[in-house]
Amino acid sequence: MNDDDIIRLAEQATLGSVLLQPTALDDIQRWLRAGDFADTWHSEVFTTMLERHAAHEPIDPQRMADALTERLGTRRANLPRLADLLHVTPPHPHAVTYARMVLDGGLRREIAGAGVLLRAAAVRCASDRMSRPIFATCNVVDAAMDCAEARWAKATGQPHDEVVVPLALRAVMRNTEARMGADKYLSAHPGRDAGSERRNVIALIGALIAQPDHVPEVAKWLAPARITDPGWRAVYGTLVELAELGQHIDIVTVAWATRAHAHAHAHHQPGLPGLSQLRAAVDDGWSRQLRPAIQAVAGDQVRHLADAGAAQLVAGATNPGVLITDLVDTGHLLTSALRRTAAALPIEPAHSAAAAPVVRTQQIESVSR
């Protein structure tokens, strides 16, 4: 059985049931939206039903046919499809049950789409070296997750607190154009560069060995497990452990402790970088500004988290065995991790393009005086 066909059947049964039992809208309209229908024609039919129900006008096949023709025109109204709704609806329909199926599909698409927004924000965050895009998008995604959880709770009769979404976030949450724009933004930017990410990590580790007072600050958002290169992961893990134990840190102590760990876990310990590589990284770290090195790795990590988290949301959303509440929890965990990592970046870039002309103008004016 094809998933799309099953979803289409649930949508048809929902609308057909309401045509036969219009009072079902009293319950359904509390948690089901037109946007939850995957088929845009079904969405138009449901919107028309809601409008007629709100106006206390009858909902029956003939009046709905007239209303759809007036709303969409003869061609788009596609009235034969209205007859199909009744044809596929079971003899003793249960509109609320079918509507829950439609909601399930709609919420899964909405949650999966949130990953696209996060990925696009992460790209801008990494390229501009600022945290504002990811913080703003995380706020939108968290609000969307809360609303999804609340609507599912209403549909299934579970207790749940009312969710109040700030006005500034409501338009973005339901804006499908924002997701389409995010897709275009992603396609216009290159993907992640594993070689560049590895070089950034090595540069940061070397700078931290040269300037160890900053190790605790970095360790708050960069766990050793997040380092993809196994050899440098071992060096960084040793560096963090030495800092946690309050021991002296320099190239000698780090190399010695890393060697000891490598021998203790020889059965699964990866090959470590050579001493010449470690020395080159530390020598470079003495002259390197630490803050740009931190920001480079933080930007890479934000992109990595967004990509991995978005893939996890899509995989969960397409798996009927994963509950909506579990998807919501995954979304919140992802935004928390993104915020924690992006906190290593400034809110705005250190030098914005808009600021440069102002400075030059002031300099010219001061000279003219």
N, C-alpha and C positions, 0 to 999 in steps of 0.2 A: 504493500500500500504506500502510495506517494504522500509525503507529508503535506504538500501544497493542496492535494486533492482532499485530504481529511480536514484541513483548516477551512477550505472552501465549503465543504459539506456542513461543518459546524456553523459557519456564518449564514448559509442558506437556511438551515434549520432554525436558527435564532430568529431571523426575520420572518420566516414562514409562520413560526409559532406566534409571533406578535401580531401578524395579520389575523390569525385565528383567535388569539386571546390578547386583545390590546391592553387589558388590565395588568399584564405582566410587566409593562413598562414602569409601573409605579415602583417596583423594586429594582429593576435592571438599570434604570437611568441614574440611580444613586452612585453607581460605580463603573458603568460601561460608557465609553466614549466612541464617537464616530471614528476617531483615529485608530481605534483598536482593530478595525476591520482591515484586513490585508487588501481586499478588493475595493477599489475606489467607488465602484457602482454600489456595492453593498453599503459603503460609508454614506453615500448620498441618500440611499433609501432610509437608513437609520436616522439621519439628520432630519429628513422629512417627517418621519414618524414622531420624533421628539417635538418638532415644531407643532404638529397637529395635536399632539397630546397636551402640550402646554396651552394651546388655544382652545382646549376642550372640543376639538373637532373629531368626527368619527375616523377611525382607522379601519378601512376595509379595502379589499382589492380594487374595487371600482374607483373609490375616491382617491386612493393612493395612486392609481394610474393617472388620474386627472392632475393630481398635485405634482407628480414626477414630470409629466409632460410640460406643465407650466414652469417648473423649476429648471429643467434641463433641456427642453426642446424635444421634438419627436424622435430624432435620431439617437441622442444620448440617453433618453428615457428608456429606450430598449425594452418596451413593455412585454415582449415574450419572456424575458428573464423573470418578470414578476410572477408569471404563471409557473415557472420552474421552481420558485421558492415554495409554492404550495405543493408542487408535485413531489419534492424530495423530503418534505416534512413528514415525520412518522405519524401514524394515526392518532396516537395519544401523546402529543408533544409535551415536553417540559422545558419551557423557554428559559428559565433561570439556569438550568443545568447546561444548556447549549451556550448561553451567554457567558458562563464561566469559562467555557472552552475558548471562546473568542477572546475574552480578557486575557487568558493565559498566553495565547499566541501574541496578542498585542503587547503585553508587558515584556515578553521575551525579546521581541524586536526592539522595543524601546531601550531595554537594558543593554542589549548587544550594540545598539547605536551609540550609547554613551561612550563606549571604548574608542570610537572614531574621534569624538570631540577631545578626549584626553590625549590621544596620540598627536593630533594636530597642535594642541596647546603645548605638548612636550617638545615638539620640533621647534616651535617659536621660542620656547623657554631656553633650549639649548643653543640655538643660533644667536639669540640676542643677549644671552647670559643674564636673564632676569626671571624672577619668580612670579611676577604678577599674572601672566597668562595661565599658569597651571593652578594657582590659588583660585582665580576667578572661575575657571572651568570646574575645579573640584567642588566649589560651592553649588554650581548648577547641577552637577551629577549627584551630589548628596541629596539635594532637594528632590530630584527626580526619583532617586531610590526610595526616599521616605514616602513620596506620593504613591509609588508603585506598591509598596508594602501596605499602605493604608487602604488603597483600593482593593487589593487582594483580600485583606482582612474583612472589609465590608462584604465582599462577594461570597466569602466562605463563612461568614457569621462569627468571625473571631474578634475578641476585644482588641481595640487599638486606639491610641490617642489621636485626636484630630491633628492634622498637619497643616500648619499655616506657612505658606510659601511667600517670601517677600515679593512685592510687585515687580521689582527689578529682575527677578529670576523667572517669572512665569512665562514671559514671552519667549525666552530662549529655550526653556524646557520643551515647549511644544512646537518649536520651529524646525520643521524638517529641512528648510533651506539652510539652516545652520549646519546640519549634518552633511548636506551636499557640498556646502562650501568647505567644510573640513576635509572631505574626500579630495576635492580639487587642490586644496592647499598641500595635502600630503603627496599627491601625485606630482606636484610642481617642485618638490624638494627631494634631494637625494636620500637614499636610505642610510642606515647606520654603517659606519666604517670600522670594522673590527680592528684593523691595524692602528688606526688613529686612537681608538679607545684604549688599546693596550699601551700605546706610547704615553697617553695621558696618565694612565694608572702608574706606570713606571716613574714618570716625572714626579707625580705626587708622593709616591713612597720615598723616593730619594730626597725630596724636599722635607718630608716629615722626619726622616732620620737626621737631617741636618738641622731641623728646627723642631725638636720633639715636644716642645710645650704645647703644640697644637694638635697632638695625636688624640687626646680625649674629645676635643671638639669634632674632629672628623669621624671618630668612631661612633658618635651618636647616630649618624645617618648612614655610614658606610660599614656594614658588617663584612668580615672577611669572606663569607660565603658569596658575596656579590662580586668578588673579583673572579673573572672568568679564567684567566691564566693560572693554572694550578701552582706553578713554581712561585710566581710573585704573590699568589694568595697566601702561600706558606710564609713568605717573608713579612707580608703585611700582618698576618695573624700573630706572628711572633712579636712584631713591633707593638701591636695593641696590647698583647699580654704583658710585655715588659712595662708599658705605661700604666696598666692597671695595678701591677705589683709595686709601682713606685721605684723601679730600678733604673739605674743609669742607662741612657740610650745614646749610642753612637754606632758607627759602622762595625766596630769590633764586637760589641756586645750583641748586636743584632745578628751578625754573621755566625757568632758562636752559638747563640741560642737556637737559631734556625737549623744549624747543623745538628744540634742535639735532638731537636724534634724530628728531623729527617731520619736519623738513625733509630729513634724510638718507634717510628711508624714506617719502617723501611718496606713492609709488605704492601703498603698502598700509597706511600709518599711519592709524589711526582718528582721529576728531575728539577733541581733548583737552578736558578740563574747562576752563572759563573761569578767568581769574586770580581773579575774585571768589569762585568756588567753592573754589579752592585756598586762598585767603586765609582764607575762613570755616572750612575744615577745620583749618588750622593754628592759627587763633585759638582754636578750640574745643579743640585739642590741648594748648594751654598750661595749661588748667584741668582737663583730663581726666586721671583716674587711668589710667595706661597698662596696668596689670595686667588690670582688667576689660575693657578694649578688646581686649587680646590674647586673653583667654579667650572673648570673644564670637565673634571670627573663628575661633579654633581649634575651637570647638563647631560652627560652621557648616561648617567644612572637614571635620570628622570625619563629619558627616551626608552631605556631598557625596561623600566618598570611599566611604562605606559603600553609598550608593545606586548610585553608578556601578559599584563593584566587584561588588555583588550582581547587577546587571543583566548584567555581563560574565560572571559565573559561570553564570547561567541560560542565556544565549545560547550559551556554550561547551558546557554540559551537554546542551543539546538538539540540538547539531550533532554527528552521528556522526563527522564528519571530524576533530574535535578530540580528541586523545589524552587519556587519563586523566592521564598524567604532566604534560601541559601544563596541565590544569585544576588539578592540585595546585600547580604552580609559580605559577599565577595567584593561588591562594588565599594562598600564603605571601607573595607580593609585596603583596597587599592588606593582610594583617595587619601587615606591616612598616611600610607607609605610615601605617596607622591609629595604630600605637604612636608613630611619630615625631611625628605631628601632635598626638595626645592628650597627649604629654609637656609641652605648653604649659599644660595644666590641672593643678590640684592633685589629689592622690589623693582627697581628701575635700573637700566644700564647706567654705568658711571658717567658716560658722556653720550647724550642723546643728540641726534642730528639737528633737532630744533634749537638746541642750546648754542650751537656753534656760531650761527650768524649773529646772535645777540652779543656774544663776547667780542666778535670782530668789530661790530658797530660801536660798542663801547670803547674799544681801543682806538678806533679812528676818531671818535668824538673827543677823547681825551687828548689825542695828539693835536687836533685842530684848535683846542683851547690853548 
